[in-house]
Amino acid sequence: MSFSTDPTAKLKILSLDEGNAEVVVAQFNPKELQIDKTVPWQKHKDSKSDSPHLEFTGGEPMAMSFELLFDASEAANGDIQKQIDNLLKLARIIEDKKRPHHIQIIWGDAANLPEFKGVIESVSTKYQMFSKTGKPLRAIATVKCKQASELSFKKK
């Protein structure tokens, strides 16, 4: 996959699932992007001091979160719902895989951010402006993702 070196490149969220061409391109790039890495440690069961013996309990995936602004308030027949729906498609279950999409987030030059492949953990949409008929014209979607190299689903 090639990356753009264009500084005006838009953030993209791509489906990595075979046979799926789902792509969301940010209308406006996020003003902030947060990457979290948790390193879980646990106090050893025999530790009794104020400075306990700690045990590493296993790796946790990186998490990424950002807000995307969708705005069609200047357009004659503005409507942002299709863009929101495309974003939500990436968080919905793919019937034959029985899990949501495996995604990759790309923004500008590949050297700017660590490679991020994973899953969308949540999408929260706040609608902020509406037309006279109630059609949404502006919204902010908060997207939270979790890094993953392989995906499966829990069988019951």
N, CA, C and O of each residue as an XYZ file, in Angstrom:
624
protein
N       0.846     -1.170      0.000
C       0.000      0.000      0.000
C       0.890      1.230      0.000
O       1.846      1.303      0.772
N       0.589      2.195     -0.855
C       1.411      3.400     -0.908
C       0.802      4.487     -0.034
O      -0.417      4.575      0.119
N       1.670      5.308      0.534
C       1.236      6.383      1.395
C       1.500      7.708      0.700
O       2.447      7.838     -0.075
N       0.669      8.673      0.979
C       0.813      9.998      0.398
C       1.840     10.800      1.194
O       1.886     10.702      2.421
N       2.651     11.582      0.514
C       3.545     12.511      1.198
C       2.980     13.922      1.125
O       3.655     14.876      1.511
N       1.773     14.066      0.644
C       1.084     15.339      0.543
C       0.692     15.807      1.937
O      -0.041     15.101      2.630
N       1.162     16.988      2.372
C       0.823     17.463      3.714
C      -0.660     17.782      3.881
O      -1.130     17.936      5.008
N      -1.402     17.883      2.787
C      -2.836     18.136      2.887
C      -3.640     16.843      2.807
O      -4.865     16.873      2.690
N      -2.940     15.700      2.870
C      -3.614     14.397      2.780
C      -4.616     14.244      3.914
O      -4.382     14.701      5.033
N      -5.715     13.608      3.616
C      -6.768     13.384      4.600
C      -6.558     12.063      5.321
O      -6.060     11.101      4.737
N      -6.939     12.019      6.586
C      -6.926     10.778      7.345
C      -7.893      9.805      6.686
O      -8.998     10.181      6.292
N      -7.466      8.552      6.570
C      -8.307      7.517      5.965
C      -8.393      6.327      6.913
O      -7.426      5.975      7.588
N      -9.570      5.720      6.945
C      -9.773      4.470      7.669
C     -10.186      3.457      6.615
O     -11.235      3.600      5.986
N      -9.352      2.420      6.419
C      -9.577      1.426      5.370
C      -9.912      0.075      5.963
O      -9.364     -0.305      6.998
N     -10.805     -0.651      5.320
C     -11.057     -2.034      5.697
C      -9.961     -2.898      5.090
O      -9.653     -2.765      3.906
N      -9.373     -3.778      5.885
C      -8.334     -4.697      5.403
C      -8.912     -6.066      5.061
O      -8.178     -6.966      4.653
N     -10.226     -6.227      5.226
C     -10.852     -7.517      4.959
C     -10.949     -7.761      3.462
O     -11.362     -6.890      2.695
N     -10.559     -8.967      3.065
C     -10.560     -9.352      1.663
C     -11.946     -9.183      1.051
O     -12.953     -9.562      1.649
N     -11.983     -8.611     -0.145
C     -13.249     -8.418     -0.839
C     -14.053     -7.242     -0.318
O     -15.202     -7.059     -0.720
N     -13.478     -6.443      0.563
C     -14.185     -5.304      1.121
C     -13.450     -4.023      0.760
O     -12.264     -3.882      1.060
N     -14.134     -3.101      0.125
C     -13.516     -1.856     -0.310
C     -13.969     -0.663      0.523
O     -13.927      0.474      0.054
N     -14.403     -0.917      1.754
C     -14.875      0.172      2.609
C     -13.716      1.100      2.960
O     -12.667      0.655      3.427
N     -13.922      2.402      2.728
C     -12.936      3.427      3.067
C     -13.684      4.651      3.563
O     -14.672      5.071      2.959
N     -13.216      5.221      4.658
C     -13.752      6.493      5.138
C     -12.619      7.500      5.036
O     -11.525      7.279      5.555
N     -12.897      8.610      4.359
C     -11.920      9.690      4.224
C     -12.448     10.870      5.022
O     -13.588     11.295      4.835
N     -11.612     11.398      5.916
C     -12.027     12.522      6.755
C     -12.340     13.729      5.888
O     -11.584     14.059      4.974
N     -13.443     14.380      6.173
C     -13.771     15.624      5.491
C     -12.772     16.702      5.929
O     -12.269     17.473      5.111
N     -12.499     16.736      7.237
C     -11.506     17.627      7.827
C     -10.613     16.762      8.714
O     -11.114     15.929      9.469
N      -9.314     16.951      8.629
C      -8.414     16.166      9.469
C      -8.625     16.512     10.945
O      -8.959     17.648     11.282
N      -8.426     15.519     11.823
C      -8.584     15.796     13.253
C      -7.559     16.812     13.728
O      -6.438     16.865     13.222
N      -7.960     17.626     14.714
C      -7.003     18.587     15.282
C      -6.082     17.907     16.281
O      -4.991     18.400     16.566
N      -6.530     16.763     16.817
C      -5.726     15.989     17.766
C      -5.909     14.509     17.475
O      -6.956     14.069     17.000
N      -4.880     13.770     17.768
C      -4.937     12.316     17.645
C      -4.207     11.766     18.864
O      -3.050     12.110     19.103
N      -4.870     10.924     19.628
C      -4.272     10.409     20.856
C      -3.938      8.935     20.685
O      -4.760      8.147     20.216
N      -2.720      8.574     21.075
C      -2.288      7.179     21.053
C      -1.910      6.799     22.482
O      -1.081      7.456     23.112
N      -2.526      5.734     22.984
C      -2.262      5.260     24.344
C      -1.663      3.861     24.293
O      -2.058      3.037     23.468
N      -0.714      3.601     25.173
C      -0.118      2.278     25.323
C      -0.096      1.952     26.803
O       0.579      2.626     27.581
N      -0.829      0.921     27.196
C      -0.877      0.486     28.582
C       0.079     -0.686     28.759
O       0.100     -1.612     27.949
N       0.862     -0.634     29.820
C       1.781     -1.722     30.155
C       1.348     -2.256     31.517
O       1.657     -1.650     32.544
N       0.633     -3.389     31.537
C       0.061     -3.869     32.799
C       1.084     -4.546     33.723
O       1.788     -5.475     33.328
N       1.139     -4.055     34.947
C       1.979     -4.617     36.004
C       1.073     -4.933     37.178
O       0.081     -4.244     37.418
N       1.421     -5.973     37.900
C       0.639     -6.368     39.064
C       1.599     -6.632     40.223
O       2.697     -7.159     40.047
N       1.140     -6.245     41.409
C       1.944     -6.492     42.605
C       2.055     -7.998     42.820
O       1.051     -8.709     42.772
N       3.263     -8.480     43.055
C       3.503     -9.901     43.305
C       2.762    -10.304     44.576
O       2.711     -9.531     45.533
N       2.194    -11.496     44.594
C       1.361    -11.946     45.728
C       2.124    -11.997     47.050
O       1.507    -11.878     48.109
N       3.449    -12.171     47.021
C       4.243    -12.239     48.256
C       4.809    -10.878     48.668
O       5.499    -10.784     49.683
N       4.533     -9.846     47.915
C       5.088     -8.523     48.180
C       4.363     -7.854     49.347
O       3.135     -7.783     49.371
N       5.152     -7.358     50.327
C       4.550     -6.775     51.524
C       5.106     -5.387     51.846
O       4.823     -4.864     52.925
N       5.864     -4.787     50.978
C       6.483     -3.493     51.286
C       5.791     -2.353     50.543
O       4.928     -2.574     49.692
N       6.193     -1.126     50.889
C       5.688      0.057     50.191
C       6.260      0.155     48.782
O       5.709      0.847     47.927
N       7.335     -0.520     48.554
C       7.950     -0.587     47.225
C       7.873     -2.044     46.771
O       8.858     -2.777     46.860
N       6.700     -2.463     46.285
C       6.464     -3.886     46.034
C       7.224     -4.451     44.836
O       7.666     -3.725     43.946
N       7.351     -5.742     44.854
C       7.869     -6.489     43.719
C       6.743     -6.522     42.682
O       5.625     -6.925     43.004
N       7.020     -6.107     41.446
C       5.996     -6.073     40.402
C       6.255     -7.139     39.357
O       7.399     -7.465     39.039
N       5.162     -7.675     38.829
C       5.244     -8.674     37.763
C       4.543     -8.139     36.525
O       3.442     -7.594     36.599
N       5.200     -8.305     35.393
C       4.577     -7.940     34.121
C       3.549     -9.012     33.800
O       3.865    -10.200     33.855
N       2.311     -8.612     33.460
C       1.236     -9.580     33.279
C       0.847     -9.822     31.826
O      -0.090    -10.577     31.569
N       1.529     -9.212     30.876
C       1.222     -9.450     29.462
C       1.035     -8.149     28.718
O       0.752     -7.110     29.314
N       1.195     -8.215     27.419
C       1.085     -7.022     26.587
C      -0.355     -6.604     26.338
O      -1.247     -7.447     26.251
N      -0.575     -5.315     26.225
C      -1.866     -4.746     25.868
C      -1.703     -4.011     24.541
O      -0.629     -3.479     24.260
N      -2.738     -3.976     23.733
C      -2.626     -3.283     22.447
C      -2.608     -1.767     22.620
O      -3.101     -1.235     23.615
N      -2.027     -1.079     21.626
C      -2.121      0.373     21.603
C      -3.571      0.739     21.310
O      -4.309     -0.029     20.692
N      -3.956      1.906     21.757
C      -5.289      2.434     21.460
C      -5.104      3.802     20.805
O      -4.183      4.544     21.146
N      -5.980      4.123     19.870
C      -5.933      5.409     19.193
C      -7.330      6.016     19.254
O      -8.328      5.315     19.082
N      -7.396      7.317     19.499
C      -8.688      7.991     19.491
C      -8.539      9.355     18.836
O      -7.488      9.991     18.916
N      -9.616      9.792     18.184
C      -9.627     11.080     17.501
C     -11.063     11.464     17.215
O     -11.970     10.635     17.282
N     -11.259     12.736     16.895
C     -12.578     13.238     16.524
C     -12.563     13.641     15.060
O     -11.608     14.254     14.582
N     -13.629     13.293     14.354
C     -13.809     13.698     12.969
C     -14.988     14.653     12.887
O     -16.064     14.369     13.413
N     -14.783     15.783     12.225
C     -15.847     16.759     12.020
C     -16.455     16.541     10.646
O     -15.741     16.439      9.648
N     -17.774     16.472     10.602
C     -18.520     16.392      9.348
C     -19.396     17.634      9.283
O     -20.163     17.904     10.208
N     -19.287     18.394      8.189
C     -20.029     19.651      8.091
C     -20.527     19.852      6.667
O     -19.741     19.900      5.720
N     -21.832     19.969      6.530
C     -22.455     20.242      5.235
C     -23.358     21.468      5.345
O     -24.302     21.615      4.570
N     -23.074     22.343      6.300
C     -23.945     23.497      6.542
C     -23.894     24.520      5.413
O     -24.832     25.302      5.255
N     -22.829     24.534      4.631
C     -22.703     25.489      3.521
C     -23.254     24.952      2.207
O     -23.455     25.719      1.265
N     -23.498     23.659      2.130
C     -23.982     23.043      0.894
C     -25.482     23.291      0.733
O     -26.223     23.363      1.713
N     -25.912     23.419     -0.524
C     -27.322     23.694     -0.817
C     -28.241     22.616     -0.245
O     -29.219     22.933      0.432
N     -27.941     21.369     -0.507
C     -28.711     20.239      0.030
C     -27.817     19.414      0.937
O     -27.727     18.194      0.798
N     -27.159     20.088      1.863
C     -26.190     19.436      2.721
C     -26.750     18.264      3.509
O     -27.868     18.315      4.023
N     -25.949     17.204      3.594
C     -26.336     16.022      4.365
C     -25.062     15.269      4.734
O     -24.270     14.912      3.863
N     -24.875     15.034      6.004
C     -23.672     14.334      6.468
C     -23.944     12.887      6.841
O     -23.010     12.137      7.124
N     -25.210     12.484      6.847
C     -25.555     11.159      7.355
C     -24.880     10.037      6.582
O     -24.521      9.020      7.177
N     -24.693     10.193      5.262
C     -24.037      9.139      4.476
C     -22.595      8.924      4.958
O     -22.130      7.788      5.050
N     -21.897     10.018      5.262
C     -20.527      9.895      5.759
C     -20.488      9.211      7.123
O     -19.619      8.377      7.379
N     -21.430      9.564      7.996
C     -21.511      8.928      9.316
C     -21.823      7.438      9.143
O     -21.223      6.594      9.809
N     -22.768      7.116      8.241
C     -23.130      5.714      7.999
C     -21.942      4.904      7.491
O     -21.778      3.747      7.877
N     -21.103      5.500      6.622
C     -19.901      4.806      6.119
C     -18.929      4.503      7.250
O     -18.313      3.438      7.273
N     -18.792      5.429      8.182
C     -17.931      5.201      9.345
C     -18.494      4.075     10.208
O     -17.751      3.201     10.655
N     -19.792      4.097     10.439
C     -20.427      3.064     11.255
C     -20.359      1.677     10.606
O     -20.347      0.672     11.316
N     -20.315      1.605      9.282
C     -20.183      0.313      8.581
C     -18.922     -0.419      9.024
O     -18.912     -1.644      9.145
N     -17.853      0.350      9.266
C     -16.587     -0.270      9.668
C     -16.635     -0.837     11.083
O     -15.776     -1.633     11.461
N     -17.633     -0.435     11.864
C     -17.787     -0.944     13.228
C     -18.856     -2.033     13.309
O     -19.048     -2.642     14.361
N     -19.548     -2.274     12.204
C     -20.619     -3.280     12.202
C     -20.077     -4.649     11.826
O     -19.014     -4.770     11.216
N     -20.819     -5.666     12.198
C     -20.415     -7.051     11.955
C     -20.520     -7.396     10.479
O     -21.521     -7.108      9.823
N     -19.457     -8.024      9.970
C     -19.468     -8.588      8.616
C     -20.070     -9.980      8.773
O     -19.520    -10.814      9.493
N     -21.173    -10.233      8.118
C     -21.931    -11.482      8.325
C     -21.080    -12.744      8.200
O     -21.100    -13.582      9.102
N     -20.329    -12.901      7.097
C     -19.589    -14.149      6.889
C     -18.377    -14.289      7.812
O     -17.897    -15.404      8.021
N     -17.873    -13.186      8.369
C     -16.729    -13.254      9.281
C     -17.156    -13.255     10.747
O     -16.368    -13.596     11.630
N     -18.405    -12.873     11.001
C     -18.972    -12.830     12.348
C     -18.197    -11.911     13.291
O     -18.075    -12.181     14.486
N     -17.677    -10.821     12.727
C     -16.956     -9.809     13.492
C     -16.912     -8.518     12.663
O     -17.124     -8.555     11.451
N     -16.639     -7.381     13.308
C     -16.469     -6.128     12.553
C     -15.172     -6.119     11.738
O     -14.367     -7.047     11.814
N     -14.995     -5.076     10.977
C     -13.867     -4.946     10.054
C     -12.515     -4.854     10.761
O     -12.396     -4.281     11.844
N     -11.502     -5.436     10.116
C     -10.102     -5.211     10.469
C      -9.719     -3.962      9.684
O      -9.867     -3.941      8.462
N      -9.232     -2.923     10.354
C      -9.014     -1.641      9.698
C      -7.554     -1.200      9.771
O      -6.768     -1.705     10.573
N      -7.221     -0.248      8.915
C      -5.937      0.428      8.981
C      -6.213      1.920      8.916
O      -7.067      2.371      8.153
N      -5.483      2.684      9.723
C      -5.602      4.134      9.717
C      -4.352      4.701      9.079
O      -3.231      4.389      9.480
N      -4.564      5.540      8.077
C      -3.462      6.161      7.330
C      -3.701      7.666      7.334
O      -4.821      8.141      7.145
N      -2.619      8.396      7.553
C      -2.738      9.849      7.483
C      -1.408     10.414      7.013
O      -0.423     10.376      7.750
N      -1.372     10.934      5.804
C      -0.177     11.580      5.276
C       0.983     10.619      5.104
O       0.793      9.458      4.741
N       2.180     11.106      5.365
C       3.410     10.341      5.195
C       3.470      9.217      6.223
O       3.225      9.445      7.408
N       3.791      8.022      5.782
C       3.820      6.847      6.668
C       4.786      7.024      7.834
O       4.602      6.393      8.875
N       5.802      7.859      7.690
C       6.791      8.044      8.754
C       6.256      8.906      9.899
O       6.860      8.941     10.971
N       5.143      9.596      9.694
C       4.631     10.516     10.714
C       4.016      9.810     11.915
O       4.120     10.305     13.038
N       3.384      8.678     11.702
C       2.700      7.953     12.773
C       3.089      6.486     12.734
O       3.465      5.971     11.681
N       3.003      5.805     13.882
C       3.237      4.358     13.828
C       2.124      3.699     13.016
O       0.989      4.174     13.000
N       2.467      2.590     12.338
C       1.440      1.872     11.578
C       0.355      1.436     12.539
O       0.638      0.896     13.609
N      -0.882      1.672     12.157
C      -1.982      1.301     13.046
C      -2.983      0.446     12.296
O      -3.734      0.929     11.449
N      -2.975     -0.830     12.625
C      -3.965     -1.778     12.112
C      -4.689     -2.335     13.321
O      -4.067     -2.656     14.334
N      -5.999     -2.448     13.214
C      -6.751     -2.942     14.364
C      -8.236     -2.979     14.115
O      -8.695     -3.394     13.051
N      -8.983     -2.539     15.109
C     -10.440     -2.548     15.049
C     -10.979     -1.248     15.636
O     -10.331     -0.594     16.453
N     -12.178     -0.895     15.197
C     -12.872      0.222     15.817
C     -13.534     -0.318     17.071
O     -14.309     -1.273     17.021
N     -13.223      0.298     18.179
C     -13.781     -0.117     19.463
C     -15.096      0.607     19.741
O     -16.020      0.028     20.313
N     -15.175      1.886     19.332
C     -16.425      2.627     19.498
C     -16.465      3.835     18.577
O     -15.437      4.394     18.196
N     -17.692      4.217     18.232
C     -17.960      5.456     17.492
C     -19.082      6.156     18.240
O     -20.150      5.584     18.456
N     -18.835      7.383     18.629
C     -19.836      8.184     19.322
C     -20.062      9.439     18.491
O     -19.121     10.185     18.220
N     -21.309      9.676     18.085
C     -21.611     10.798     17.202
C     -22.460     11.834     17.919
O     -23.513     11.523     18.475
N     -21.977     13.078     17.893
C     -22.714     14.199     18.480
C     -23.159     15.101     17.333
O     -22.337     15.743     16.678
N     -24.483     15.142     17.097
C     -25.039     15.996     16.052
C     -25.184     17.405     16.608
O     -25.684     17.600     17.716
N     -24.731     18.404     15.813
C     -24.672     19.766     16.326
C     -25.524     20.779     15.566
O     -25.862     21.827     16.118
N     -25.875     20.494     14.326
C     -26.645     21.450     13.547
C     -27.586     20.688     12.619
O     -27.241     19.631     12.091
N     -28.785     21.248     12.430
C     -29.797     20.586     11.616
C     -30.426     21.577     10.653
O     -30.455     22.780     10.915
N     -30.933     21.061      9.528
C     -31.670     21.895      8.582
C     -33.060     22.172      9.148
O     -33.424     21.646     10.199
N     -33.826     22.995      8.453
C     -35.194     23.302      8.892
C     -36.063     22.044      8.930
O     -37.035     21.973      9.682
N     -35.703     21.055      8.111
C     -36.481     19.814      8.069
C     -35.944     18.744      9.013
O     -36.469     17.631      9.056
N     -34.901     19.078      9.770
C     -34.356     18.132     10.744
C     -33.216     17.273     10.238
O     -32.741     16.394     10.957
N     -32.763     17.512      8.999
C     -31.645     16.742      8.448
C     -30.345     17.198      9.113
O     -30.103     18.401      9.207
N     -29.499     16.269      9.577
C     -28.249     16.677     10.231
C     -27.285     17.344      9.247
O     -27.050     16.843      8.147
N     -26.736     18.486      9.670
C     -25.803     19.246      8.829
C     -24.385     19.268      9.398
O     -23.426     19.472      8.654
N     -24.242     19.062     10.701
C     -22.908     19.078     11.306
C     -22.883     18.075     12.447
O     -23.830     17.968     13.226
N     -21.766     17.334     12.530
C     -21.597     16.358     13.607
C     -20.124     16.153     13.886
O     -19.272     16.361     13.022
N     -19.845     15.741     15.104
C     -18.498     15.320     15.488
C     -18.595     13.856     15.894
O     -19.389     13.489     16.761
N     -17.778     13.027     15.256
C     -17.728     11.600     15.587
C     -16.427     11.336     16.340
O     -15.340     11.619     15.837
N     -16.548     10.796     17.540
C     -15.378     10.389     18.317
C     -15.141      8.913     18.026
O     -16.013      8.077     18.263
N     -13.955      8.600     17.512
C     -13.615      7.234     17.100
C     -12.521      6.715     18.022
O     -11.500      7.373     18.224
N     -12.747      5.518     18.583
C     -11.741      4.861     19.422
C     -11.404      3.527     18.765
O     -12.291      2.745     18.422
N     -10.111      3.286     18.598
C      -9.641      2.072     17.928
C      -8.656      1.340     18.814
O      -8.013      1.938     19.677
N      -8.542      0.036     18.593
C      -7.615     -0.806     19.345
C      -6.753     -1.565     18.335
O      -7.267     -2.107     17.357
N      -5.462     -1.601     18.573
C      -4.529     -2.263     17.671
C      -4.680     -3.776     17.741
O      -4.846     -4.340     18.822
N      -4.621     -4.436     16.573
C      -4.704     -5.900     16.521
C      -4.085     -6.375     15.216
O      -4.325     -5.794     14.157
N      -3.287     -7.434     15.299
C      -2.704     -8.005     14.072
C      -3.577     -9.124     13.526
O      -3.634     -9.336     12.315
N      -4.255     -9.838     14.413
C      -5.155    -10.927     14.002
C      -6.490    -10.755     14.707
O      -6.561    -10.235     15.820
N      -7.556    -11.206     14.031
C      -8.885    -11.098     14.616
C      -9.600    -12.420     14.575
O      -9.376    -13.225     13.671
N     -10.451    -12.650     15.536
C     -11.315    -13.821     15.537
C     -12.584    -13.438     16.286
O     -12.708    -12.310     16.764
N     -13.514    -14.359     16.388
C     -14.703    -14.099     17.180
C     -14.857    -15.226     18.183
O     -14.415    -16.352     17.952
N     -15.489    -14.906     19.293
C     -15.653    -15.894     20.353
C     -16.837    -16.784     20.026
O     -17.967    -16.311     19.895
N     -16.572    -18.070     19.897
C     -17.621    -19.027     19.613
C     -18.360    -19.374     20.890
O     -17.750    -19.529     21.948
N     -19.685    -19.498     20.787
C     -20.495    -19.820     21.981
C     -20.590    -21.298     22.191
O     -21.229    -21.746     23.143
